Amino acid sequence: MSLHEVFAACRDEDRAALIGYLPAGYPTVSDSKELLAGMLGGTDEAPGCDIVEVGVPYSDPVIDGPTIQAAGDTALRAGFRIRDLFDVVSSVADAGRHAVVMTYWNPVHQYGPAAFARDLKAAGGLGVITPDLVPDEAEEWMTATDEHGVDRIFLVAPSSTEQRLAMTAKASSGFVYATSVMGVTGARATVGDKAESLVRRTRAHTDLPIGVGLGVRSGEQAAEVAKFADGVIVGSAFINRAEQEGVSGVRALAAELGRGVRSR
Amino acid sequence: MATVHDAQHDRAHRPGRPVPEGHDPDERGHFGPYGGRFMPEALIAAQDELSAEYEKAQLDPEFVEELARLLRDYAGRPSLLTEAKRFGEHAGGARILLKREDLNHTGSHKINNVLGQALLVKRMGKKRVIAETGAGQHGVATATACALLDLDCVIYMGKVDTERQALNVARMRLLGAEVIPVANGSATLKDAINEALRDWVASVEDTHYLLGTAAGAHPFPVMVRNFHKIIGEEAREQSIEKFGGLPDAVVACVGGGSNAIGIFHGFIDDPGVRLVGCEPAGHGLDSGEHGATLSKGTPGTLHGARSYLLQDEDGQITEAYSISAGLDYPGVGPEHSYLKDAGRAEYCAVTDDEAMQAFKLLSRTEGIIPAIESAHALAGALRLGRELGPDATLLVSLSGRGDKDMDTAAKYFGLVDEHGETVADDADGEAAR
């Protein structure tokens, strides 16, 4: 199944897709596989995430807040290597579920963009979100992702001009990642009011699904975002729950958020 | 002087003059394969605004004149060109000319860039400035410009550096800046930049990130270079006027590389002048503890630009080390990467010990205590002078003064004990070492 089909299936159910983020290798490679499975599984009462965003732990995560940076540091200290990423993605794909990767550009640049796209495809990964790679600099990445059939998901921000929204949407495939606030990742008490207008502005330029990330932490917020977005992306809240309660905690949060995206 | 140029061919130099064609990056800020904009989309609009404002400003006589006035009447430009005769005796007898950026207001070259950017902040109508600093020179300069131009100022500084440079922290606070120690990662300059970028993503509407070196995303590398080009332009004129020709080589320290790119650009069209950048080799190039990005790094992306970096095979940025907080950075400005590959500039690496010996030597022979950053360039000049011999003329960028480094130097040379108390001199005028 492609990202296009995953979003289409959610649309058929008249709901938004739930996308949960966790760094690969957090707190260890095998534990991260279990946590991701838990996020995708939900509970007996309620299903969990439709898609997981597998993060690449990175030394200099400039758009991530303290929660994700700390989780990434934990993974790196536990010995995470880039090759482990593909192993983690395989564990999701082998279970018949859907994974995209979120990574800063330098690890991809160093691995080789073509090799990265090839190996991700082989592992069953569907797409890549690149928070510090804008389409203006992505020529090599466009070629690599086209060649290997991997979706490339670029970000739009409340500060993006109409021209940049159009250009970024055109360069994207799979979905467009709309950052709900001007700020770094992290669970917030309220989702920024800029999110809805950003989605509306982006939608004027594309038929691609639009996912909203940065700041969502509760079922209530997920329901609020699901009213205007095609996907609800949750990161730091999963890490907090994983840290406190492990697999059962992320299952419960996924179920709560899953109910949220179904309650439009 | 080995290379004498006809004065008629000299370009007219004044601050703010548009850059000659041929040395600018392309529209997207690429110097060959380096530079560009590898940064969150949220910041692109601000970079576009900055590019547009900078383009306009450098063609606006009012801006050019205001900056020239501040550089002259506030910063103290032009800075002197001092011949260091006794020091030169130790450099194979070579003639050593020191470009005295240490004599600028706030004690380093950094003031050239902060005055330019602070004036741009005023033009953009922003009220708040954030900046990062390693050794504190850029932080002090930024806090100074913000005090002068009535801007709110927040300085991010690695926690390790706040301890190494406590006096500069006090200085910034006295000037009205808020100093935020950053404990993440290696708690040095790289981490301070990360934290400043995070602040900027959340505050970009009313805040300017006043980057302190010729690195980062476009237009920072070209803009910061142009604000520092005055170093090289003055030095070139002074070389010709006072010493009858151009030097054989221009030597400067390279961390991010702002003073080096500024002085290099005065001579970049003079093929007979070697451009030599000196990087920190820390405990040695093979020790794993150094900041020699161009000597030991590989191309990658960090802090918004593609350039040489210290990184592992997974692309994780590795920690840089130098006795100088100002050089302790795992990246370098993209134009230096370009000049290295193009062969126009050459880069060498200087260990902590070599730099500290040069630091002491300049103090003893010339009565000038240099910044430890600048001491790396002095060590490079000692090496180069011994190689080229007494006919050589070397121009060295003395990028800053050493007051801020006295604590480090006193400990290094054993001039104080572990409690900070003075200890008795030995015959050589120093204690433990």
Interface residues (C-beta under 8 A of the other chain):
Chain A: Y58 S59 D60 P61 V62 I63 G65 Q69 L76 R81 I82 W105 N106 P107 V108 H109 Q110 Y111 P131 D132 L133 V134 D136 E137 F154 L155 V156 A157 P158 S159 S160 T161 R164 T168 T179 V181 M182 G183 V184
Chain B: R28 G36 R37 F38 M39 P40 E41 A42 L43 I44 A45 A46 D48 N184 G185 K190 N194 L197 R198 V201 A202 S203 V204 E205 T298 G300 T301 L302 H303 G304 R306 L309 Q311 E313 D314 G315 Q316 I317 T318
